[in-house]
Amino acid sequence: MSNTMKIFGDMTVAVILERINNIINQTSYIGEACESLAAMGDGDSGEMNSPGNVMGEAKANAIATVVQSRETTNQQILRLYEKMYDDMIRLSEKEDQPKLAAEAHIE
């Protein structure tokens, strides 16, 4: 299968893979989000019998949410790669069938 094969309109396999790679490589926002959260103060415990440092827990949860979202994206990209691989193998096998049949008749 050619990586220039048209999929939809002007879209090609090469363009799709390039866009996927752009998504994979866009990770700077994770560091920026963590740096922003780290720069935030944890707040005061407030008055007596107050819940204490709730901002620290909120920051930790925010970081966890950012990382989980990124990992979800990575898992979706891997599933897409798996599907593309399976499709390429299936197409390759279909293309090989006539060649195998022709070789069988030659012998």
Backbone as XML, in Angstrom:
<?xml version="1.0"?>
<chain id="A" units="angstrom">
  <residue number="1" name="MET">
    <atom name="N" x="0.849" y="-1.175" z="0.000"/>
    <atom name="CA" x="0.000" y="0.000" z="0.000"/>
    <atom name="C" x="0.886" y="1.226" z="0.000"/>
  </residue>
  <residue number="2" name="SER">
    <atom name="N" x="0.595" y="2.105" z="-0.868"/>
    <atom name="CA" x="1.377" y="3.333" z="-0.971"/>
    <atom name="C" x="0.953" y="4.316" z="0.107"/>
  </residue>
  <residue number="3" name="ASN">
    <atom name="N" x="1.922" y="5.014" z="0.689"/>
    <atom name="CA" x="1.564" y="5.990" z="1.712"/>
    <atom name="C" x="0.985" y="7.263" z="1.113"/>
  </residue>
  <residue number="4" name="THR">
    <atom name="N" x="0.876" y="7.302" z="-0.223"/>
    <atom name="CA" x="0.246" y="8.449" z="-0.870"/>
    <atom name="C" x="-1.171" y="8.108" z="-1.319"/>
  </residue>
  <residue number="5" name="MET">
    <atom name="N" x="-1.630" y="6.901" z="-0.995"/>
    <atom name="CA" x="-2.970" y="6.482" z="-1.376"/>
    <atom name="C" x="-3.999" y="7.467" z="-0.828"/>
  </residue>
  <residue number="6" name="LYS">
    <atom name="N" x="-4.923" y="7.886" z="-1.680"/>
    <atom name="CA" x="-5.956" y="8.829" z="-1.269"/>
    <atom name="C" x="-6.965" y="8.118" z="-0.370"/>
  </residue>
  <residue number="7" name="ILE">
    <atom name="N" x="-7.317" y="8.769" z="0.714"/>
    <atom name="CA" x="-8.301" y="8.222" z="1.636"/>
    <atom name="C" x="-9.618" y="8.965" z="1.436"/>
  </residue>
  <residue number="8" name="PHE">
    <atom name="N" x="-9.645" y="10.233" z="1.781"/>
    <atom name="CA" x="-10.819" y="11.085" z="1.623"/>
    <atom name="C" x="-10.351" y="12.383" z="0.983"/>
  </residue>
  <residue number="9" name="GLY">
    <atom name="N" x="-10.783" y="12.639" z="-0.212"/>
    <atom name="CA" x="-10.379" y="13.871" z="-0.878"/>
    <atom name="C" x="-8.880" y="13.961" z="-1.022"/>
  </residue>
  <residue number="10" name="ASP">
    <atom name="N" x="-8.277" y="14.985" z="-0.408"/>
    <atom name="CA" x="-6.835" y="15.198" z="-0.496"/>
    <atom name="C" x="-6.069" y="14.504" z="0.630"/>
  </residue>
  <residue number="11" name="MET">
    <atom name="N" x="-6.771" y="13.835" z="1.530"/>
    <atom name="CA" x="-6.102" y="13.168" z="2.646"/>
    <atom name="C" x="-5.363" y="11.926" z="2.145"/>
  </residue>
  <residue number="12" name="THR">
    <atom name="N" x="-4.146" y="11.752" z="2.644"/>
    <atom name="CA" x="-3.364" y="10.560" z="2.321"/>
    <atom name="C" x="-2.918" y="9.917" z="3.624"/>
  </residue>
  <residue number="13" name="VAL">
    <atom name="N" x="-2.437" y="8.698" z="3.528"/>
    <atom name="CA" x="-1.905" y="8.012" z="4.702"/>
    <atom name="C" x="-0.761" y="8.824" z="5.300"/>
  </residue>
  <residue number="14" name="ALA">
    <atom name="N" x="0.094" y="9.368" z="4.453"/>
    <atom name="CA" x="1.231" y="10.155" z="4.944"/>
    <atom name="C" x="0.761" y="11.376" z="5.725"/>
  </residue>
  <residue number="15" name="VAL">
    <atom name="N" x="-0.278" y="12.049" z="5.245"/>
    <atom name="CA" x="-0.805" y="13.234" z="5.938"/>
    <atom name="C" x="-1.394" y="12.830" z="7.286"/>
  </residue>
  <residue number="16" name="ILE">
    <atom name="N" x="-2.139" y="11.729" z="7.298"/>
    <atom name="CA" x="-2.741" y="11.257" z="8.548"/>
    <atom name="C" x="-1.659" y="10.910" z="9.560"/>
  </residue>
  <residue number="17" name="LEU">
    <atom name="N" x="-0.630" y="10.178" z="9.126"/>
    <atom name="CA" x="0.456" y="9.813" z="10.042"/>
    <atom name="C" x="1.201" y="11.046" z="10.540"/>
  </residue>
  <residue number="18" name="GLU">
    <atom name="N" x="1.381" y="12.033" z="9.680"/>
    <atom name="CA" x="2.043" y="13.271" z="10.097"/>
    <atom name="C" x="1.228" y="13.973" z="11.181"/>
  </residue>
  <residue number="19" name="ARG">
    <atom name="N" x="-0.075" y="14.005" z="11.001"/>
    <atom name="CA" x="-0.937" y="14.645" z="12.008"/>
    <atom name="C" x="-0.923" y="13.876" z="13.326"/>
  </residue>
  <residue number="20" name="ILE">
    <atom name="N" x="-0.926" y="12.565" z="13.243"/>
    <atom name="CA" x="-0.845" y="11.745" z="14.458"/>
    <atom name="C" x="0.468" y="12.021" z="15.183"/>
  </residue>
  <residue number="21" name="ASN">
    <atom name="N" x="1.559" y="12.081" z="14.437"/>
    <atom name="CA" x="2.860" y="12.358" z="15.048"/>
    <atom name="C" x="2.897" y="13.738" z="15.689"/>
  </residue>
  <residue number="22" name="ASN">
    <atom name="N" x="2.217" y="14.705" z="15.080"/>
    <atom name="CA" x="2.133" y="16.040" z="15.686"/>
    <atom name="C" x="1.433" y="15.966" z="17.037"/>
  </residue>
  <residue number="23" name="ILE">
    <atom name="N" x="0.362" y="15.188" z="17.109"/>
    <atom name="CA" x="-0.362" y="15.025" z="18.381"/>
    <atom name="C" x="0.533" y="14.346" z="19.411"/>
  </residue>
  <residue number="24" name="ILE">
    <atom name="N" x="1.217" y="13.296" z="18.985"/>
    <atom name="CA" x="2.097" y="12.553" z="19.900"/>
    <atom name="C" x="3.182" y="13.459" z="20.474"/>
  </residue>
  <residue number="25" name="ASN">
    <atom name="N" x="3.728" y="14.338" z="19.638"/>
    <atom name="CA" x="4.849" y="15.182" z="20.058"/>
    <atom name="C" x="4.426" y="16.436" z="20.805"/>
  </residue>
  <residue number="26" name="GLN">
    <atom name="N" x="3.140" y="16.707" z="20.895"/>
    <atom name="CA" x="2.656" y="17.888" z="21.617"/>
    <atom name="C" x="2.527" y="17.555" z="23.098"/>
  </residue>
  <residue number="27" name="THR">
    <atom name="N" x="3.623" y="17.634" z="23.806"/>
    <atom name="CA" x="3.598" y="17.296" z="25.233"/>
    <atom name="C" x="4.025" y="18.458" z="26.119"/>
  </residue>
  <residue number="28" name="SER">
    <atom name="N" x="4.432" y="19.556" z="25.524"/>
    <atom name="CA" x="4.933" y="20.668" z="26.333"/>
    <atom name="C" x="3.872" y="21.228" z="27.268"/>
  </residue>
  <residue number="29" name="TYR">
    <atom name="N" x="2.608" y="21.117" z="26.882"/>
    <atom name="CA" x="1.554" y="21.666" z="27.732"/>
    <atom name="C" x="1.451" y="20.935" z="29.063"/>
  </residue>
  <residue number="30" name="ILE">
    <atom name="N" x="1.869" y="19.674" z="29.100"/>
    <atom name="CA" x="1.840" y="18.931" z="30.363"/>
    <atom name="C" x="2.829" y="19.561" z="31.343"/>
  </residue>
  <residue number="31" name="GLY">
    <atom name="N" x="4.048" y="19.814" z="30.880"/>
    <atom name="CA" x="5.044" y="20.467" z="31.728"/>
    <atom name="C" x="4.611" y="21.860" z="32.142"/>
  </residue>
  <residue number="32" name="GLU">
    <atom name="N" x="4.025" y="22.589" z="31.197"/>
    <atom name="CA" x="3.563" y="23.938" z="31.511"/>
    <atom name="C" x="2.454" y="23.908" z="32.561"/>
  </residue>
  <residue number="33" name="ALA">
    <atom name="N" x="1.535" y="22.962" z="32.437"/>
    <atom name="CA" x="0.451" y="22.852" z="33.419"/>
    <atom name="C" x="1.013" y="22.506" z="34.795"/>
  </residue>
  <residue number="34" name="CYS">
    <atom name="N" x="1.956" y="21.580" z="34.834"/>
    <atom name="CA" x="2.569" y="21.202" z="36.117"/>
    <atom name="C" x="3.335" y="22.371" z="36.736"/>
  </residue>
  <residue number="35" name="GLU">
    <atom name="N" x="4.059" y="23.115" z="35.904"/>
    <atom name="CA" x="4.795" y="24.283" z="36.408"/>
    <atom name="C" x="3.837" y="25.337" z="36.958"/>
  </residue>
  <residue number="36" name="SER">
    <atom name="N" x="2.736" y="25.561" z="36.257"/>
    <atom name="CA" x="1.748" y="26.541" z="36.727"/>
    <atom name="C" x="1.141" y="26.115" z="38.056"/>
  </residue>
  <residue number="37" name="LEU">
    <atom name="N" x="0.825" y="24.834" z="38.160"/>
    <atom name="CA" x="0.250" y="24.341" z="39.413"/>
    <atom name="C" x="1.269" y="24.394" z="40.549"/>
  </residue>
  <residue number="38" name="ALA">
    <atom name="N" x="2.532" y="24.093" z="40.232"/>
    <atom name="CA" x="3.573" y="24.135" z="41.265"/>
    <atom name="C" x="3.809" y="25.559" z="41.752"/>
  </residue>
  <residue number="39" name="ALA">
    <atom name="N" x="3.611" y="26.539" z="40.870"/>
    <atom name="CA" x="3.834" y="27.933" z="41.249"/>
    <atom name="C" x="2.716" y="28.473" z="42.136"/>
  </residue>
  <residue number="40" name="MET">
    <atom name="N" x="1.577" y="27.806" z="42.119"/>
    <atom name="CA" x="0.457" y="28.247" z="42.949"/>
    <atom name="C" x="0.737" y="27.923" z="44.411"/>
  </residue>
  <residue number="41" name="GLY">
    <atom name="N" x="0.320" y="28.801" z="45.293"/>
    <atom name="CA" x="0.464" y="28.521" z="46.717"/>
    <atom name="C" x="-0.519" y="27.450" z="47.164"/>
  </residue>
  <residue number="42" name="ASP">
    <atom name="N" x="-0.239" y="26.864" z="48.298"/>
    <atom name="CA" x="-1.119" y="25.827" z="48.826"/>
    <atom name="C" x="-2.228" y="26.406" z="49.697"/>
  </residue>
  <residue number="43" name="GLY">
    <atom name="N" x="-2.152" y="27.666" z="49.985"/>
    <atom name="CA" x="-3.179" y="28.289" z="50.811"/>
    <atom name="C" x="-2.914" y="28.087" z="52.290"/>
  </residue>
  <residue number="44" name="ASP">
    <atom name="N" x="-3.729" y="28.715" z="53.071"/>
    <atom name="CA" x="-3.610" y="28.604" z="54.526"/>
    <atom name="C" x="-4.608" y="27.584" z="55.036"/>
  </residue>
  <residue number="45" name="SER">
    <atom name="N" x="-4.294" y="27.066" z="56.194"/>
    <atom name="CA" x="-5.231" y="26.122" z="56.784"/>
    <atom name="C" x="-6.473" y="26.839" z="57.297"/>
  </residue>
  <residue number="46" name="GLY">
    <atom name="N" x="-6.384" y="28.149" z="57.411"/>
    <atom name="CA" x="-7.565" y="28.922" z="57.792"/>
    <atom name="C" x="-7.859" y="28.857" z="59.270"/>
  </residue>
  <residue number="47" name="GLU">
    <atom name="N" x="-9.102" y="28.889" z="59.568"/>
    <atom name="CA" x="-9.539" y="28.918" z="60.958"/>
    <atom name="C" x="-9.404" y="27.548" z="61.613"/>
  </residue>
  <residue number="48" name="MET">
    <atom name="N" x="-9.549" y="27.565" z="62.894"/>
    <atom name="CA" x="-9.508" y="26.332" z="63.672"/>
    <atom name="C" x="-10.605" y="25.391" z="63.170"/>
  </residue>
  <residue number="49" name="ASN">
    <atom name="N" x="-10.288" y="24.124" z="63.071"/>
    <atom name="CA" x="-11.194" y="23.070" z="62.591"/>
    <atom name="C" x="-11.501" y="23.175" z="61.091"/>
  </residue>
  <residue number="50" name="SER">
    <atom name="N" x="-10.701" y="23.962" z="60.371"/>
    <atom name="CA" x="-10.897" y="24.022" z="58.925"/>
    <atom name="C" x="-10.272" y="22.770" z="58.308"/>
  </residue>
  <residue number="51" name="PRO">
    <atom name="N" x="-10.626" y="22.456" z="57.051"/>
    <atom name="CA" x="-10.124" y="21.224" z="56.450"/>
    <atom name="C" x="-8.628" y="21.219" z="56.163"/>
  </residue>
  <residue number="52" name="GLY">
    <atom name="N" x="-7.956" y="22.331" z="56.306"/>
    <atom name="CA" x="-6.510" y="22.359" z="56.082"/>
    <atom name="C" x="-6.158" y="22.669" z="54.644"/>
  </residue>
  <residue number="53" name="ASN">
    <atom name="N" x="-5.066" y="22.090" z="54.166"/>
    <atom name="CA" x="-4.509" y="22.393" z="52.856"/>
    <atom name="C" x="-5.301" y="21.684" z="51.753"/>
  </residue>
  <residue number="54" name="VAL">
    <atom name="N" x="-6.408" y="22.264" z="51.349"/>
    <atom name="CA" x="-7.210" y="21.659" z="50.288"/>
    <atom name="C" x="-6.679" y="22.029" z="48.901"/>
  </residue>
  <residue number="55" name="MET">
    <atom name="N" x="-5.917" y="23.124" z="48.808"/>
    <atom name="CA" x="-5.375" y="23.523" z="47.504"/>
    <atom name="C" x="-4.308" y="22.544" z="47.025"/>
  </residue>
  <residue number="56" name="GLY">
    <atom name="N" x="-3.515" y="22.023" z="47.952"/>
    <atom name="CA" x="-2.498" y="21.042" z="47.570"/>
    <atom name="C" x="-3.131" y="19.803" z="46.955"/>
  </residue>
  <residue number="57" name="GLU">
    <atom name="N" x="-4.201" y="19.336" z="47.550"/>
    <atom name="CA" x="-4.903" y="18.169" z="47.013"/>
    <atom name="C" x="-5.538" y="18.499" z="45.654"/>
  </residue>
  <residue number="58" name="ALA">
    <atom name="N" x="-6.099" y="19.702" z="45.540"/>
    <atom name="CA" x="-6.706" y="20.108" z="44.271"/>
    <atom name="C" x="-5.650" y="20.177" z="43.160"/>
  </residue>
  <residue number="59" name="LYS">
    <atom name="N" x="-4.466" y="20.672" z="43.493"/>
    <atom name="CA" x="-3.389" y="20.746" z="42.507"/>
    <atom name="C" x="-2.960" y="19.344" z="42.081"/>
  </residue>
  <residue number="60" name="ALA">
    <atom name="N" x="-2.839" y="18.449" z="43.048"/>
    <atom name="CA" x="-2.454" y="17.075" z="42.721"/>
    <atom name="C" x="-3.499" y="16.427" z="41.818"/>
  </residue>
  <residue number="61" name="ASN">
    <atom name="N" x="-4.768" y="16.664" z="42.103"/>
    <atom name="CA" x="-5.836" y="16.114" z="41.270"/>
    <atom name="C" x="-5.807" y="16.712" z="39.869"/>
  </residue>
  <residue number="62" name="ALA">
    <atom name="N" x="-5.491" y="17.995" z="39.775"/>
    <atom name="CA" x="-5.409" y="18.646" z="38.462"/>
    <atom name="C" x="-4.281" y="18.043" z="37.637"/>
  </residue>
  <residue number="63" name="ILE">
    <atom name="N" x="-3.136" y="17.812" z="38.255"/>
    <atom name="CA" x="-2.004" y="17.197" z="37.543"/>
    <atom name="C" x="-2.387" y="15.793" z="37.083"/>
  </residue>
  <residue number="64" name="ALA">
    <atom name="N" x="-3.036" y="15.037" z="37.962"/>
    <atom name="CA" x="-3.457" y="13.678" z="37.611"/>
    <atom name="C" x="-4.428" y="13.700" z="36.435"/>
  </residue>
  <residue number="65" name="THR">
    <atom name="N" x="-5.325" y="14.659" z="36.413"/>
    <atom name="CA" x="-6.291" y="14.764" z="35.312"/>
    <atom name="C" x="-5.592" y="15.065" z="33.995"/>
  </residue>
  <residue number="66" name="VAL">
    <atom name="N" x="-4.615" y="15.958" z="34.019"/>
    <atom name="CA" x="-3.861" y="16.289" z="32.801"/>
    <atom name="C" x="-3.153" y="15.051" z="32.272"/>
  </residue>
  <residue number="67" name="VAL">
    <atom name="N" x="-2.483" y="14.318" z="33.152"/>
    <atom name="CA" x="-1.740" y="13.127" z="32.733"/>
    <atom name="C" x="-2.695" y="12.040" z="32.238"/>
  </residue>
  <residue number="68" name="GLN">
    <atom name="N" x="-3.803" y="11.838" z="32.933"/>
    <atom name="CA" x="-4.770" y="10.821" z="32.505"/>
    <atom name="C" x="-5.343" y="11.150" z="31.131"/>
  </residue>
  <residue number="69" name="SER">
    <atom name="N" x="-5.625" y="12.420" z="30.895"/>
    <atom name="CA" x="-6.151" y="12.822" z="29.593"/>
    <atom name="C" x="-5.141" y="12.540" z="28.492"/>
  </residue>
  <residue number="70" name="ARG">
    <atom name="N" x="-3.887" y="12.829" z="28.770"/>
    <atom name="CA" x="-2.831" y="12.574" z="27.780"/>
    <atom name="C" x="-2.692" y="11.081" z="27.517"/>
  </residue>
  <residue number="71" name="GLU">
    <atom name="N" x="-2.753" y="10.288" z="28.561"/>
    <atom name="CA" x="-2.636" y="8.841" z="28.389"/>
    <atom name="C" x="-3.830" y="8.277" z="27.615"/>
  </residue>
  <residue number="72" name="THR">
    <atom name="N" x="-5.005" y="8.845" z="27.803"/>
    <atom name="CA" x="-6.176" y="8.432" z="27.024"/>
    <atom name="C" x="-5.944" y="8.709" z="25.545"/>
  </residue>
  <residue number="73" name="THR">
    <atom name="N" x="-5.389" y="9.878" z="25.249"/>
    <atom name="CA" x="-5.062" y="10.218" z="23.861"/>
    <atom name="C" x="-4.056" y="9.223" z="23.300"/>
  </residue>
  <residue number="74" name="ASN">
    <atom name="N" x="-3.017" y="8.910" z="24.066"/>
    <atom name="CA" x="-2.003" y="7.950" z="23.604"/>
    <atom name="C" x="-2.625" y="6.582" z="23.333"/>
  </residue>
  <residue number="75" name="GLN">
    <atom name="N" x="-3.538" y="6.137" z="24.200"/>
    <atom name="CA" x="-4.183" y="4.844" z="23.992"/>
    <atom name="C" x="-5.028" y="4.847" z="22.722"/>
  </residue>
  <residue number="76" name="GLN">
    <atom name="N" x="-5.705" y="5.947" z="22.461"/>
    <atom name="CA" x="-6.503" y="6.049" z="21.240"/>
    <atom name="C" x="-5.615" y="6.037" z="20.004"/>
  </residue>
  <residue number="77" name="ILE">
    <atom name="N" x="-4.480" y="6.697" z="20.082"/>
    <atom name="CA" x="-3.541" y="6.699" z="18.959"/>
    <atom name="C" x="-3.005" y="5.292" z="18.720"/>
  </residue>
  <residue number="78" name="LEU">
    <atom name="N" x="-2.692" y="4.573" z="19.785"/>
    <atom name="CA" x="-2.216" y="3.198" z="19.630"/>
    <atom name="C" x="-3.286" y="2.308" z="18.999"/>
  </residue>
  <residue number="79" name="ARG">
    <atom name="N" x="-4.544" y="2.464" z="19.404"/>
    <atom name="CA" x="-5.625" y="1.685" z="18.795"/>
    <atom name="C" x="-5.749" y="2.000" z="17.308"/>
  </residue>
  <residue number="80" name="LEU">
    <atom name="N" x="-5.570" y="3.283" z="16.955"/>
    <atom name="CA" x="-5.620" y="3.669" z="15.547"/>
    <atom name="C" x="-4.481" y="3.014" z="14.772"/>
  </residue>
  <residue number="81" name="TYR">
    <atom name="N" x="-3.274" y="3.054" z="15.325"/>
    <atom name="CA" x="-2.132" y="2.400" z="14.682"/>
    <atom name="C" x="-2.389" y="0.900" z="14.510"/>
  </residue>
  <residue number="82" name="GLU">
    <atom name="N" x="-2.950" y="0.259" z="15.532"/>
    <atom name="CA" x="-3.248" y="-1.171" z="15.442"/>
    <atom name="C" x="-4.235" y="-1.449" z="14.317"/>
  </residue>
  <residue number="83" name="LYS">
    <atom name="N" x="-5.273" y="-0.626" z="14.208"/>
    <atom name="CA" x="-6.268" y="-0.805" z="13.147"/>
    <atom name="C" x="-5.636" y="-0.590" z="11.781"/>
  </residue>
  <residue number="84" name="MET">
    <atom name="N" x="-4.824" y="0.462" z="11.667"/>
    <atom name="CA" x="-4.162" y="0.719" z="10.390"/>
    <atom name="C" x="-3.244" y="-0.450" z="10.024"/>
  </residue>
  <residue number="85" name="TYR">
    <atom name="N" x="-2.522" y="-0.973" z="11.010"/>
    <atom name="CA" x="-1.622" y="-2.108" z="10.762"/>
    <atom name="C" x="-2.417" y="-3.319" z="10.292"/>
  </residue>
  <residue number="86" name="ASP">
    <atom name="N" x="-3.502" y="-3.621" z="10.997"/>
    <atom name="CA" x="-4.341" y="-4.764" z="10.611"/>
    <atom name="C" x="-4.885" y="-4.592" z="9.197"/>
  </residue>
  <residue number="87" name="ASP">
    <atom name="N" x="-5.342" y="-3.371" z="8.877"/>
    <atom name="CA" x="-5.861" y="-3.103" z="7.537"/>
    <atom name="C" x="-4.772" y="-3.270" z="6.485"/>
  </residue>
  <residue number="88" name="MET">
    <atom name="N" x="-3.564" y="-2.795" z="6.786"/>
    <atom name="CA" x="-2.459" y="-2.919" z="5.833"/>
    <atom name="C" x="-2.101" y="-4.386" z="5.607"/>
  </residue>
  <residue number="89" name="ILE">
    <atom name="N" x="-2.086" y="-5.176" z="6.682"/>
    <atom name="CA" x="-1.780" y="-6.606" z="6.554"/>
    <atom name="C" x="-2.849" y="-7.293" z="5.715"/>
  </residue>
  <residue number="90" name="ARG">
    <atom name="N" x="-4.119" y="-6.988" z="6.001"/>
    <atom name="CA" x="-5.223" y="-7.609" z="5.264"/>
    <atom name="C" x="-5.144" y="-7.239" z="3.773"/>
  </residue>
  <residue number="91" name="LEU">
    <atom name="N" x="-4.865" y="-5.974" z="3.467"/>
    <atom name="CA" x="-4.739" y="-5.563" z="2.069"/>
    <atom name="C" x="-3.531" y="-6.214" z="1.407"/>
  </residue>
  <residue number="92" name="SER">
    <atom name="N" x="-2.443" y="-6.322" z="2.149"/>
    <atom name="CA" x="-1.242" y="-6.956" z="1.620"/>
    <atom name="C" x="-1.508" y="-8.422" z="1.292"/>
  </residue>
  <residue number="93" name="GLU">
    <atom name="N" x="-2.231" y="-9.095" z="2.164"/>
    <atom name="CA" x="-2.554" y="-10.503" z="1.918"/>
    <atom name="C" x="-3.449" y="-10.654" z="0.696"/>
  </residue>
  <residue number="94" name="LYS">
    <atom name="N" x="-4.396" y="-9.727" z="0.509"/>
    <atom name="CA" x="-5.270" y="-9.774" z="-0.670"/>
    <atom name="C" x="-4.459" y="-9.564" z="-1.935"/>
  </residue>
  <residue number="95" name="GLU">
    <atom name="N" x="-3.489" y="-8.650" z="-1.889"/>
    <atom name="CA" x="-2.652" y="-8.387" z="-3.053"/>
    <atom name="C" x="-1.763" y="-9.585" z="-3.373"/>
  </residue>
  <residue number="96" name="ASP">
    <atom name="N" x="-1.350" y="-10.334" z="-2.342"/>
    <atom name="CA" x="-0.472" y="-11.480" z="-2.537"/>
    <atom name="C" x="-1.213" y="-12.706" z="-3.067"/>
  </residue>
  <residue number="97" name="GLN">
    <atom name="N" x="-2.514" y="-12.798" z="-2.880"/>
    <atom name="CA" x="-3.271" y="-13.978" z="-3.303"/>
    <atom name="C" x="-3.147" y="-14.248" z="-4.801"/>
  </residue>
  <residue number="98" name="PRO">
    <atom name="N" x="-3.339" y="-13.268" z="-5.679"/>
    <atom name="CA" x="-3.183" y="-13.550" z="-7.113"/>
    <atom name="C" x="-1.760" y="-13.971" z="-7.471"/>
  </residue>
  <residue number="99" name="LYS">
    <atom name="N" x="-0.762" y="-13.389" z="-6.799"/>
    <atom name="CA" x="0.636" y="-13.753" z="-7.070"/>
    <atom name="C" x="0.875" y="-15.206" z="-6.689"/>
  </residue>
  <residue number="100" name="LEU">
    <atom name="N" x="0.363" y="-15.613" z="-5.528"/>
    <atom name="CA" x="0.542" y="-16.992" z="-5.076"/>
    <atom name="C" x="-0.161" y="-17.963" z="-6.011"/>
  </residue>
  <residue number="101" name="ALA">
    <atom name="N" x="-1.347" y="-17.599" z="-6.465"/>
    <atom name="CA" x="-2.086" y="-18.463" z="-7.385"/>
    <atom name="C" x="-1.337" y="-18.592" z="-8.709"/>
  </residue>
  <residue number="102" name="ALA">
    <atom name="N" x="-0.789" y="-17.497" z="-9.209"/>
    <atom name="CA" x="-0.029" y="-17.528" z="-10.466"/>
    <atom name="C" x="1.216" y="-18.378" z="-10.320"/>
  </residue>
  <residue number="103" name="GLU">
    <atom name="N" x="1.906" y="-18.279" z="-9.185"/>
    <atom name="CA" x="3.110" y="-19.066" z="-8.956"/>
    <atom name="C" x="2.770" y="-20.554" z="-8.859"/>
  </residue>
  <residue number="104" name="ALA">
    <atom name="N" x="1.634" y="-20.862" z="-8.276"/>
    <atom name="CA" x="1.226" y="-22.260" z="-8.146"/>
    <atom name="C" x="0.985" y="-22.885" z="-9.504"/>
  </residue>
  <residue number="105" name="HIS">
    <atom name="N" x="0.483" y="-22.133" z="-10.471"/>
    <atom name="CA" x="0.210" y="-22.662" z="-11.823"/>
    <atom name="C" x="1.471" y="-22.783" z="-12.640"/>
  </residue>
  <residue number="106" name="ILE">
    <atom name="N" x="2.502" y="-22.022" z="-12.306"/>
    <atom name="CA" x="3.757" y="-22.057" z="-13.064"/>
    <atom name="C" x="4.502" y="-23.344" z="-12.780"/>
  </residue>
  <residue number="107" name="GLU">
    <atom name="N" x="4.468" y="-23.794" z="-11.541"/>
    <atom name="CA" x="5.256" y="-24.967" z="-11.170"/>
    <atom name="C" x="4.664" y="-26.172" z="-11.723"/>
  </residue>
</chain>
